[in-house]
């Protein structure tokens, strides 16, 4: 019982009360500040997730998808052929990427590997990767296309 009286006597001292009020006020402010930061983080996180979902929903509808028909139009336009009756046919879409697509084309029964870059640029020729490997030759070997049928590497 005497210990409790001693604690009460010390807490009744004005200096101790003032320090205790200051300490408890600082502690309360820190807790309040942490709660505000936590709420702000949660709101920002949920808004960011909503924006990601919204952006992903828009991507599927707004990003053009390369189809065989679209590839035929790009090839016909690049070779200045009649789009309704092109001489060069797109046989197969080998790798369809948003920025870089690999296609197999045929003209006069000669098959070649070609590339469509950013759905605009049409490119026939050898493509080398960073290590110096010929990617076009690798694709031709994979799809069993003979190189001796070429006319200097381009479709004419």
Backbone bond lengths (Angstrom), bond angles and torsions (degrees), N, CA, C in turn:
res aa  C-N    CA-C-N  psi(-1)  N-CA   C-N-CA  omega(-1)  CA-C   N-CA-C  phi
1 X - - - 1.444 - - 1.529 110.70 -
2 X 1.310 116.27 -34.02 1.462 119.44 -178.29 1.523 111.10 -69.53
3 X 1.337 117.20 -30.31 1.460 119.86 178.34 1.521 110.94 -66.87
4 X 1.330 116.25 -38.41 1.466 119.70 178.91 1.521 109.96 -65.98
5 X 1.332 117.29 -41.45 1.469 120.40 178.03 1.522 111.21 -63.32
6 X 1.328 115.73 -37.71 1.457 119.92 179.89 1.546 110.16 -65.98
7 X 1.330 117.00 -41.61 1.473 120.78 178.30 1.515 110.21 -64.70
8 X 1.345 117.81 -43.98 1.474 121.41 179.24 1.521 110.29 -63.74
9 X 1.326 117.60 -40.05 1.465 121.29 179.27 1.534 110.37 -62.95
10 X 1.335 116.90 -42.14 1.467 120.25 179.40 1.538 111.26 -68.31
11 X 1.348 116.82 -38.55 1.459 119.49 179.65 1.522 112.46 -71.43
12 X 1.299 118.23 -21.21 1.467 120.20 179.07 1.522 111.78 -78.91
13 X 1.311 117.32 -10.28 1.454 121.81 177.27 1.538 108.20 -67.27
14 X 1.356 118.64 133.04 1.467 121.96 -176.59 1.534 113.48 -61.06
15 X 1.332 117.75 -36.80 1.465 119.90 179.33 1.533 111.15 -64.49
16 X 1.307 115.53 -43.82 1.462 120.58 -179.27 1.520 110.00 -66.05
17 X 1.322 116.95 -40.85 1.469 120.56 178.71 1.527 110.85 -61.26
18 X 1.327 116.09 -45.69 1.458 120.46 -179.57 1.528 110.46 -62.20
19 X 1.331 117.57 -45.87 1.469 120.55 178.39 1.520 111.48 -63.72
20 X 1.305 116.64 -38.70 1.464 120.59 178.87 1.527 110.84 -65.75
21 X 1.331 117.41 -41.14 1.462 121.00 177.47 1.526 110.64 -64.04
22 X 1.333 116.49 -43.40 1.466 120.35 179.34 1.533 110.09 -63.30
23 X 1.306 117.43 -45.72 1.475 121.91 -179.52 1.520 111.55 -63.00
24 X 1.345 116.42 -45.16 1.459 119.62 179.60 1.536 111.21 -67.63
25 X 1.337 117.15 -35.60 1.465 120.26 177.24 1.532 111.03 -64.79
26 X 1.320 116.55 -44.24 1.469 120.16 178.42 1.528 110.16 -63.35
27 X 1.307 117.36 -43.91 1.459 122.06 178.68 1.538 110.87 -61.02
28 X 1.331 116.85 -43.17 1.468 121.14 177.73 1.524 111.99 -65.01
29 X 1.335 116.76 -39.48 1.472 120.32 178.32 1.518 110.97 -65.13
30 X 1.325 117.09 -39.55 1.456 120.44 178.45 1.525 110.24 -63.45
31 X 1.322 117.38 -43.59 1.466 121.05 178.46 1.525 110.22 -63.23
32 X 1.324 117.18 -43.76 1.459 121.29 178.97 1.535 111.25 -63.42
33 X 1.312 116.70 -42.08 1.462 121.13 178.49 1.534 110.92 -63.83
34 X 1.316 117.65 -40.94 1.469 121.22 177.26 1.528 110.54 -63.31
35 X 1.311 117.63 -40.76 1.464 120.71 178.28 1.530 111.32 -63.68
36 X 1.332 117.02 -41.39 1.463 120.98 178.96 1.531 110.10 -63.37
37 X 1.332 117.42 -44.85 1.457 120.46 178.15 1.522 111.55 -62.61
38 X 1.315 117.36 -40.81 1.461 121.70 179.52 1.532 110.45 -63.66
39 X 1.308 117.64 -44.71 1.468 121.51 179.28 1.531 110.41 -65.13
40 X 1.331 116.89 -42.87 1.471 120.06 178.91 1.528 110.60 -63.75
41 X 1.317 117.35 -40.48 1.469 120.75 178.12 1.521 110.75 -63.55
42 X 1.326 117.01 -45.53 1.462 120.81 -179.37 1.526 111.15 -62.10
43 X 1.319 116.94 -42.80 1.470 120.30 179.50 1.530 109.39 -64.02
44 X 1.324 117.32 -45.89 1.464 120.60 178.85 1.512 112.26 -63.09
45 X 1.321 117.14 -40.56 1.469 121.11 -179.83 1.521 110.47 -64.18
46 X 1.326 116.85 -45.65 1.456 119.36 -178.92 1.525 111.58 -68.22
47 X 1.333 117.31 -35.80 1.464 119.77 175.52 1.525 110.91 -65.20
48 X 1.340 116.69 -40.12 1.464 119.99 178.96 1.524 110.65 -65.22
49 X 1.322 117.47 -40.97 1.461 120.40 178.03 1.535 110.84 -64.20
50 X 1.323 116.01 -39.55 1.468 119.38 178.33 1.529 110.25 -64.82
51 X 1.332 117.45 -40.20 1.456 120.78 177.99 1.530 111.15 -65.08
52 X 1.334 117.14 -39.57 1.462 120.21 177.59 1.526 110.78 -61.85
53 X 1.335 115.82 -46.01 1.465 119.65 179.99 1.532 110.54 -62.75
54 X 1.329 115.86 -41.31 1.468 120.21 179.76 1.530 110.49 -65.35
55 X 1.334 116.96 -41.88 1.458 120.93 179.56 1.524 110.67 -65.64
56 X 1.320 117.20 -42.20 1.464 120.43 178.00 1.523 111.28 -64.67
57 X 1.318 117.18 -35.72 1.462 120.03 178.04 1.528 110.40 -66.70
58 X 1.321 117.31 -37.49 1.455 120.83 179.37 1.516 111.51 -72.73
59 X 1.334 117.66 -34.36 1.457 120.91 -177.72 1.522 111.77 -60.44
60 X 1.310 116.63 -40.03 1.457 118.61 -176.62 1.532 111.64 -67.39
61 X 1.315 118.13 -26.83 1.463 119.98 -178.94 1.516 112.82 -95.41
62 X 1.327 118.43 -30.00 1.458 120.18 -174.79 1.521 113.27 -94.38
63 X 1.331 119.19 -25.51 1.457 120.15 -179.28 1.520 109.92 -74.87
64 X 1.319 116.72 124.80 1.456 118.39 178.48 1.524 110.19 -70.17
65 X 1.300 115.93 140.95 1.446 122.18 179.28 1.515 107.56 -106.49
66 X 1.318 116.16 132.48 1.452 120.62 -179.97 1.523 109.25 -81.80
67 X 1.302 116.10 119.81 1.456 122.35 175.72 1.523 107.88 -110.99
68 X 1.306 116.47 172.23 1.462 120.38 178.36 1.526 110.71 -62.44
69 X 1.322 116.27 -38.14 1.465 120.14 179.30 1.526 111.31 -65.64
70 X 1.323 116.84 -43.29 1.468 121.15 178.08 1.532 110.09 -64.60
71 X 1.341 116.76 -39.01 1.464 120.32 177.60 1.526 110.45 -63.97
72 X 1.325 117.55 -38.25 1.473 120.81 177.02 1.528 110.78 -61.83
73 X 1.321 116.59 -41.02 1.467 120.20 178.98 1.522 111.15 -65.08
74 X 1.342 117.02 -41.04 1.467 120.91 -179.54 1.524 110.06 -65.17
75 X 1.339 116.75 -44.56 1.467 121.11 -179.86 1.520 110.42 -64.74
76 X 1.323 117.65 -44.71 1.466 121.06 179.87 1.525 110.70 -62.76
77 X 1.324 117.14 -40.10 1.465 120.05 178.45 1.512 112.12 -67.73
78 X 1.329 117.51 -38.54 1.463 120.52 -178.91 1.525 111.54 -70.59
79 X 1.336 117.08 -33.92 1.471 121.09 -179.85 1.521 112.75 -92.81
80 X 1.331 116.60 3.69 1.461 123.69 179.48 1.533 111.48 55.82
81 X 1.324 114.56 45.91 1.453 121.00 176.69 1.519 108.96 -100.68
82 X 1.311 115.98 165.82 1.453 121.90 176.92 1.537 107.96 -69.46
83 X 1.344 118.24 118.94 1.471 119.71 -177.06 1.527 113.70 -64.30
84 X 1.332 116.88 -26.52 1.463 118.51 -179.62 1.527 111.74 -79.62
85 X 1.338 117.08 -24.90 1.464 120.71 179.65 1.535 109.10 -140.65
86 X 1.338 118.08 72.11 1.469 119.35 -176.81 1.528 111.54 -75.53
87 X 1.332 115.60 147.39 1.456 120.98 176.56 1.527 110.86 -82.52
88 X 1.311 116.58 -30.70 1.456 121.83 179.64 1.519 108.31 -96.22
89 X 1.322 116.49 124.27 1.464 121.34 -177.67 1.516 110.81 -106.48
90 X 1.311 115.41 142.84 1.462 120.90 172.57 1.522 106.29 -91.22
91 X 1.322 115.73 111.92 1.457 120.77 -176.79 1.528 111.22 -80.92
92 X 1.324 115.39 -44.90 1.467 118.62 -171.23 1.517 110.25 -151.29
93 X 1.325 115.67 142.82 1.461 123.08 169.86 1.522 105.72 -92.82
94 X 1.323 116.91 109.37 1.467 119.82 -175.93 1.519 110.65 -80.63
95 X 1.305 116.74 -52.71 1.461 120.71 -179.66 1.513 107.43 -133.35
96 X 1.320 116.70 119.67 1.457 121.27 -176.25 1.518 108.82 -108.66
97 X 1.308 116.11 105.67 1.456 123.10 177.43 1.523 106.66 -118.58
98 X 1.326 116.28 157.35 1.462 119.44 -177.77 1.534 111.34 -63.21
99 X 1.326 117.84 -35.52 1.459 120.75 -175.78 1.519 113.70 -105.66
100 X 1.328 118.23 -21.90 1.455 120.70 -172.65 1.518 108.75 -146.41
101 X 1.326 116.91 114.37 1.459 121.21 -178.78 1.518 109.53 -119.58
102 X 1.323 115.38 141.00 1.460 121.87 177.46 1.525 107.12 -105.99
103 X 1.341 115.77 128.55 1.467 119.97 -178.47 1.520 109.38 -127.89
104 X 1.327 115.77 159.45 1.454 121.92 173.26 1.525 107.01 -111.69
105 X 1.329 115.70 124.85 1.464 120.32 -178.57 1.531 109.39 -116.16
106 X 1.325 115.74 160.20 1.452 120.91 178.61 1.521 109.00 -140.78
107 X 1.338 114.32 132.42 1.462 120.50 174.74 1.524 106.82 -141.29
108 X 1.336 116.47 125.71 1.466 122.52 -178.15 1.531 111.25 55.00
109 X 1.314 116.28 42.58 1.463 124.46 178.94 1.527 113.44 62.26
110 X 1.317 116.88 20.84 1.463 122.51 174.61 1.523 107.15 -109.26
111 X 1.324 115.94 120.32 1.462 120.93 -179.18 1.523 109.77 -95.21
112 X 1.337 114.92 144.25 1.459 121.60 178.23 1.522 109.64 -143.74
113 X 1.313 114.78 158.31 1.465 122.07 172.53 1.525 106.78 -94.99
114 X 1.309 116.56 133.96 1.460 121.49 179.63 1.525 108.50 -135.32
115 X 1.318 116.23 167.94 1.462 121.85 -175.94 1.523 109.84 -130.54
116 X 1.313 115.21 140.72 1.465 121.67 172.54 1.517 106.53 -117.12
117 X 1.327 115.84 123.31 1.458 121.48 -176.08 1.522 108.65 -112.50
118 X 1.313 116.92 125.43 1.470 124.44 179.82 1.528 112.86 53.52
119 X 1.302 116.52 36.08 1.465 124.28 177.30 1.524 113.02 57.26
120 X 1.331 118.05 19.25 1.458 120.33 -179.63 1.518 111.84 -131.18
121 X 1.288 116.36 -56.88 1.447 120.92 -171.13 1.522 110.70 -80.39
122 X 1.303 116.47 130.00 1.457 122.91 179.33 1.516 106.61 -109.09
123 X 1.359 117.15 129.71 1.458 121.03 -172.67 1.514 109.92 -137.56
124 X 1.329 115.90 126.69 1.461 122.00 174.08 1.521 106.61 -116.35
125 X 1.298 116.93 133.47 1.459 120.12 178.31 1.506 110.14 149.10
126 X 1.311 115.40 -175.92 1.459 120.59 -179.09 1.513 110.20 -81.28
127 X 1.307 115.06 134.81 1.457 121.41 178.32 1.515 107.25 -119.16
128 X 1.327 116.36 125.84 1.458 121.87 -179.07 1.517 109.58 -109.37
129 X 1.334 117.12 141.48 1.461 119.79 176.88 1.523 109.79 -87.93
130 X 1.324 117.65 -173.87 1.465 122.43 -175.13 1.525 112.21 -63.95
131 X 1.331 117.91 -29.79 1.465 120.98 -179.78 1.529 112.01 -84.37
132 X 1.320 118.26 -5.73 1.451 121.63 179.10 1.516 114.94 93.90
133 X 1.326 116.82 7.53 1.463 119.31 178.42 1.527 109.95 -78.84
134 X 1.316 115.98 141.24 1.455 121.77 179.81 1.529 108.63 -82.62
135 X 1.328 116.35 104.85 1.462 121.16 -177.73 1.523 111.53 -70.77
136 X 1.313 116.92 -34.01 1.461 120.16 179.37 1.523 110.08 -63.82
137 X 1.315 116.56 -44.52 1.462 120.75 179.44 1.527 110.81 -63.52
138 X 1.312 116.64 -38.79 1.463 120.14 177.70 1.524 111.88 -63.63
139 X 1.322 116.90 -41.33 1.470 120.66 178.20 1.522 110.43 -66.62
140 X 1.332 116.56 -39.32 1.460 119.73 178.72 1.527 111.17 -63.80
141 X 1.322 116.40 -40.29 1.469 119.56 176.68 1.519 110.98 -65.75
142 X 1.310 116.57 -39.88 1.464 121.07 -179.00 1.528 111.38 -64.60
143 X 1.332 117.12 -39.80 1.463 121.16 -177.32 1.538 112.48 -101.06
144 X 1.336 116.65 11.49 1.461 123.60 173.70 1.533 111.63 55.81
145 X 1.329 115.53 56.35 1.459 122.49 176.57 1.523 106.83 -106.75
146 X 1.316 117.06 129.89 1.463 121.34 -177.89 1.527 109.70 -86.25
147 X 1.332 116.79 133.59 1.460 122.47 -176.58 1.535 113.07 -81.49
148 X 1.312 120.04 -21.03 1.453 120.20 -175.41 1.522 113.06 -70.63
149 X 1.336 117.19 -10.08 1.467 121.17 179.11 1.519 112.78 -82.66
150 X 1.328 117.12 -0.98 1.464 119.71 -173.27 1.521 111.50 -78.73
151 X 1.318 112.97 149.84 1.463 120.66 171.00 1.507 107.51 -106.98
152 X 1.293 118.81 86.21 1.465 126.22 178.38 1.524 113.30 53.69
153 X 1.316 118.30 31.65 1.460 122.09 170.58 1.499 116.10 79.60
154 X 1.321 119.37 7.78 1.465 119.08 178.36 1.510 110.22 -139.07
155 X 1.335 114.98 155.40 1.455 120.67 178.47 1.513 107.80 -87.59
156 X 1.333 116.68 129.30 1.471 120.04 -179.55 1.494 110.25 -124.03
